[in-house]
Amino acid sequence: MHNTSPAPLPTIGAFHPPRRILLGPGPSDLHPRVMAALGQTVVGYLDPVFVGMMEELKSLLRYAFQTGNPLTFPLSGPGSVGMETCFVNLVEPGDTVIVCRNGVFGGRMIENVERCGGTAVVVEEEWGLPIDPQKLEDALRAHPEARVVAFVHAETSTGAQSDAATLCGIARRHGCLSIVDTVTSLGGTPVLVDEWGADAVYSGSQKCLSCTPGLSPVTFSAAAIDKVRARKSRVQSWFMDLNLVLDYWGATQRTYHHTAPGNSLYGLHEALRLLAEEGLENTWTRHRRHHAALKAGLEAMGLELVVPEAARLPQMNAVRIPEGVDDLNVRRTLLQEHAVEIGAGLGPLAGKIWRFGLMGYSCREENVMAALAALEQVLPAAGHALRPGEAVSAAHRAYAEQHLIAAG
């Protein structure tokens, strides 16, 4: 007889992650109040107390999205689940969908359309630029059979922000529903769902909302819900079928759908309370203020931002890597010697850009200054000449100028 007993495990100690300054494309730092909320006691997902908290979450998310949509709630899963939920519910086999692509995540939208059995008509834009509204207009005129338009409001791979109000307006004039990715914009730059007239909008919990990864806030218009209810075919995903999820997140009697990630929802509840306490306008101003200081410091080191200023996200800053500088070596040194995490480029921009995130609770003056001071030490050794102290001084001046402006 064979001995099938498993080999004994070596002693494994408790995991204690090191403290990092998270300035990449996500996740962002957690506020101490969010960390405390995550550690609260577990209750059942149909407990009346938990159900009450779910209702508050819906109200808080309506504020964050600036919408009155009743169907506004957090999906159990990352932003990719939010994306897929929108597509599997609104796209049926044979549908034509106009997808705008100016980065990695527009490409993922195309993949979703195809997996739903739809046909993707692609509006291409150069990476680093916003979507050209005229290109969308032309595509819709060429494809009057299209009934859905999809685009990324804030393209995480480049830091480019497209004009969501204009794009949604064009879609609406052509009788199309709109699917909008706000994963990197919600809580960092204006997201105005009702003003835009957007129909299906999704985001993520781990970026400007500064919650733990694994939740995807979504909101759906009445027109989107009508489309789901009028489908000729069954939604291909059981887990993401809004007809079923509605029974769990609805306003009346709850029906079991899945075991909700309770503690993560506690954390999101607290993160959204923090957002409401600060106020959306103040939050957007804070992201712009720290972006201006980071930009001043980066440019003082001779670094160039990729996205034109008018379309530049304050919370996601794509910077061209100087000629002759090794991308991986700089990022590794920043992380290992200075505990600063920044992001690499993706797709055709891999090895060509760095991505500096200033999102949510990570968007603070001490983080901006720490990152610039670290870069001033790391870049000369990597072969990029600069004058030590100039970047930090430029950021200080930017902060001082903004304080003067704010003081009137």
N, C-alpha and C positions, 0 to 999 in steps of 0.2 A: 504494500500500500504506500502511495506517495504521500510525503509530508507536505500538506498545502498550507501550513501555518504561515502567515505573513511575517516577513523579517521585522525585527523590532526597529522602531523609528529612533533616529538619534534625538537627543534632547533639543527641543525647539523652544527658544525663548519667546517672550511676548514681543510683538511688533510695535516699534515706536518710530514712526516716520520722522525724518529730520525736518527742521523748520526751513522752509523755502520762501523766497520772495517770488510769488507767482505772477510773472509778467509775460506769459505766453498767450496762446489763443484759447486757453481754458484748460482746467478749471481755474477759478479765481479764489482768493482767500475767503475764508468763512469768518463772519463777524462772531465775536465771542457769544453773543446772544443766540445766534443760529447754532453754534456748537452745543450750547447748553440745551437748546430745544431738542436737538437730535438724541440726547442722552436721557430723555424722559421715559417713564414707564410705558410699556406696551399695553394697549387695550384692543379689543376686538374691532374688526372693520365694520361691524354693524351695531356697535355700541352707540347708544343715543348721544353720548358725549362726543364720540368721534364723528358722528353724522353732523352734529352741530358745527364742529370745526370745519368739516367739508363745505358747509354752506358759507362760512366766513371766507374760506379759501376762494370760492367762486367770486364773492364780492370783491376781494382784494385783487384778484386777477382781472376783473372787469376794469378796475381802476388802472392797473398797470397797462392793459391793452387800450384803455380809453374807448370802451365799448359798453353798450347795454345788452349785448347778446346773452340771452339766458344760457345757451350752451357754451359755457366758458369754464374750463376745468383743467387740472393737470393729469395727463396720461401717465401711466406707470411705465416708464422707459425713457431713454435719452431723446434728444432732439430728432434723431433718425426715426424713432417710432412716431413722433409727431408728423414728420414728413410723410412717412409711409401711410399713416392713418388718413391723412388728407387725400392722398392719391387713390388708395384702395376703395374709399367711399365715394369719391367724385368721378372716377374714371372707370368706364366699362369697356369691355372688348369692342374694338372697332372705332372708339372715339378718337377724334383728332384733338391734340393738345398742343398749344404753342408754348414752348419752353424757352425762356431767355437764359443764356449761359454766358457768364463772364468770369467763371472761376470753377473750382472743384464742385461746389454744392449745386450749381446749375446742372452739372453733369450727372449728379446723383438723381436729380429730378427726372432727367431723361430716362435713366435706368428704371425708375419707378413707373413711368408711363408705359414703357415696353413690357415690364413684368405684369402690368394690369391688362395687357392685350391691346393697348392703345397705340396710336401712331403719333410720334413726337415730331413736330415741325420746329426746328431749332433756329432761334434768333441768336446769332453769334456776335459777341462783342470782345474786344481785346481785353485780356486780363489786366486788371488795374483801372479800368474805366467803367463808369456806370452804363447801364443799358440805355441805348439810344431809343427814345420813344418812337421816332419815325420808323425805325426798323420793325418795331412791333406793329405799328399801324399798317405797314406794307405787308407784313406776314398775314395779318388778319384779313386784309382785302384779297389776298391771294388764296386764302383758305376760309371761305365763308361758312364751311361746315364745322369749323372749330367751335367748341363750347366751353373750353377751359383755357385760361392763361396762367402760367406758373413762372415765378421769378423769385430771386433772392434779394431781399431788401438790403441786407448788410452782408456782403460776401466775405466770409471769414478768411478765405485763402489769400485775399489781397487787401482787405480794408476799404473796399470801394462801396459806396452807398448809392443805390439807385433811387429815382424819384417815384416812390410808391404811389403817391396820390395820382400822378399823371398816368402811370402804367395801369392802375386799377380803373381809372376813368376811361381809358382807351378800351380795355377789356369789356367794360360795362356797355359802352356805346355799340359794341359789336355783338352784344347778347351773350357774353362769356362770363362765367364765374372766374374768380381769381384765387389762386393758391399762393400764399406769400410766406417766405422764410424770414423770420425775425429772430433767429437763434442768437445772433450776436448784437442785435440792436435793442431788444426789449430791456428797458431799465437803464440804457446808456445814451440813447438818442431818441428823439420823438417817434413813437409808434402810435398812430392815431387811426385805429381800425375803422371806427364809424365815419370819421371825416374822409378817409380814403375810399370808403365803400368796399373794403376788402371782404371776401367771403369765407375763406378758410385760412387761418393764420396759425402758425406754430412757432414755438420757441424752445429754449432749454433752460434748466434751472441753475446751471453751473457757471454761467458767464456773468452778465451784468446784474443778475439777481443774487449772486453770491450765495447760492445754496449748494448742497451736495449734488454731484451728478446723478442722473437716473430718473429725472422727471421732465416731462415735456408739456408746458402750458399750451393749450390750444383754445381757439374760439371760432365758432361757426355762425354765419349769418342765417337768417330765416330762409333765404334763397338756397343756401347750401343744404340745409336740412330738407327742404322740399325736393331737391335733386336726389338726395339719398333715399328718401321715401318713395320716389318715383322710379327707382332703378328697375330695369328689366331683368337683371341677373343678380344673384345673391353676392354680397360682398365676399371676396375670396379669402379674407382673413377672419376667422372667428374672433380672435382676441381684439382686433381693431374695428370690428363692425359697430358703427355708432348706434345702430338700432338696438344692440345689446348693451353697450356701455351706458346708453341713456337711462336704462333701468337702474343702474347703480348710482349715477351722478345726477339723476333727475331731482325734481323739486318735491316729489311726493314719496310714496313708499319705496324703500330701497330693496332691490333684488340682488342676491349674490351674483357677482360676475367673476371676480378674482380676488385673491388676498392682496389688498392694497398695501404698499410700502409705508406703513403707518409713521414710523419715525422720520423718514424722509419728508413726509407730508407735514409733520410738526415743524421741521426745519424750514420748509418752504413758507409755511404760515408765518413764521417769525421773520424770515427774510422779506416777505411782502409787507409785514407790519413796519419794518424798518424803512422800506421804500416809501410807504405812505406817510410815515413820520417826517422823513426828510422832505418829501414832496417831489413830484416828478420834475417840475421846472428846476428846482434846486439840484436834483440829481443830474439832469442834463447839463446844467451849468458847471457842476463839479467835474464832470468828465471833460468838458471843453477846457476848463482852467488847467488841469493837470496835463492834458494833451499839449497845450500851448507851451508849457514849461519843458516837457520832454522834447518836443519839436525843436525848441530853441537850443537845447543841449546837443541834440543829435546833429543839427546843422552846424553848430560851432565846431564839431569834430570832423566836418567835411562829409557827413553822411547825407544821402539824398532820399527823400520819401518818394514812394512809387506813385501814389494816387494824386491826381490834381487836387488842389486845395478845396475846391468847391464840392467835390464828391468824397472827401476824406472823412472816414469815421474817426472820431476822437478816441474811441476805445480800442481800435485795432490799427496799429501803425506799421505799415510795410516799408522796410528800409533796404535799399540796394546794398549788397555786400561789396566793399571796395575791391578793386582789381588786385589779385594776388593774395587776398586774405582767405584763409581756410575756414569755411563755414563751421564744420563740425568741431574743429579745435577751439574756436572762440566760444561756441555754446557750451562745450564741455568744461572749459576753464571757468566761465562765468558760473556754472552750476557747482562745480567741485570746490572752487576757491572762494567764491563770493555768495554762494547759495541763491543766485539769481537765475531763474528759468525764463528763457525767451523761446519763441517758436521758430521752426525752420520753414522754408518755402515748400510748397506742394506742387505737384505736376510739373509744368514747364518752368516754374519759378524755383524748383528745388535747387539748392546750392547757389541761388542768385539773390535771395532776399532773406532778411530776418523779420519776424513778426513780433512786435512789442504790444502786448495787451495791457490796457489800463481799464480793467473791468470791475465794477461793483466795489467791494471792500478793498480790492487790490489797488484801486485808483486813489492813492494817497500821496502826499508830498514826500514823505520819508522813503517811499518806494521809488519814486522818480529820481530822487537824489542818490539813493543807493545804487540804482542801475547805472546812472551816468558816471558816478565815481568809479564803479567797477569797470565800465567800458574804458574809461581813461587809463586804467592800469593795464587792461588786457590787450587793447588794440595795438599799441606801439610794439609789443612783443610779437604780435601777429603780422607786423609789417606795414601797419597804417600809421603814418606820421601824424601827430597832433600836438598841440600845445597844452601841457597838463594844467588843469584847473579852469580852462576856458569853457568847457561844457557845463560844469557845475555853476560857474559864474553866470553864464548865459541863462540858465534855468532860474537862478535866483533873481536876475533882473526881470525875467518874464513874470515871475510871481509878484515882484514888487510893483511892476506896471499894472498888473491886474488888480492889486489891492488899491492902488490909486484910483483906477477907473471905478471900482466898486464903491469907493468912498465919495465919489462924485467930484 
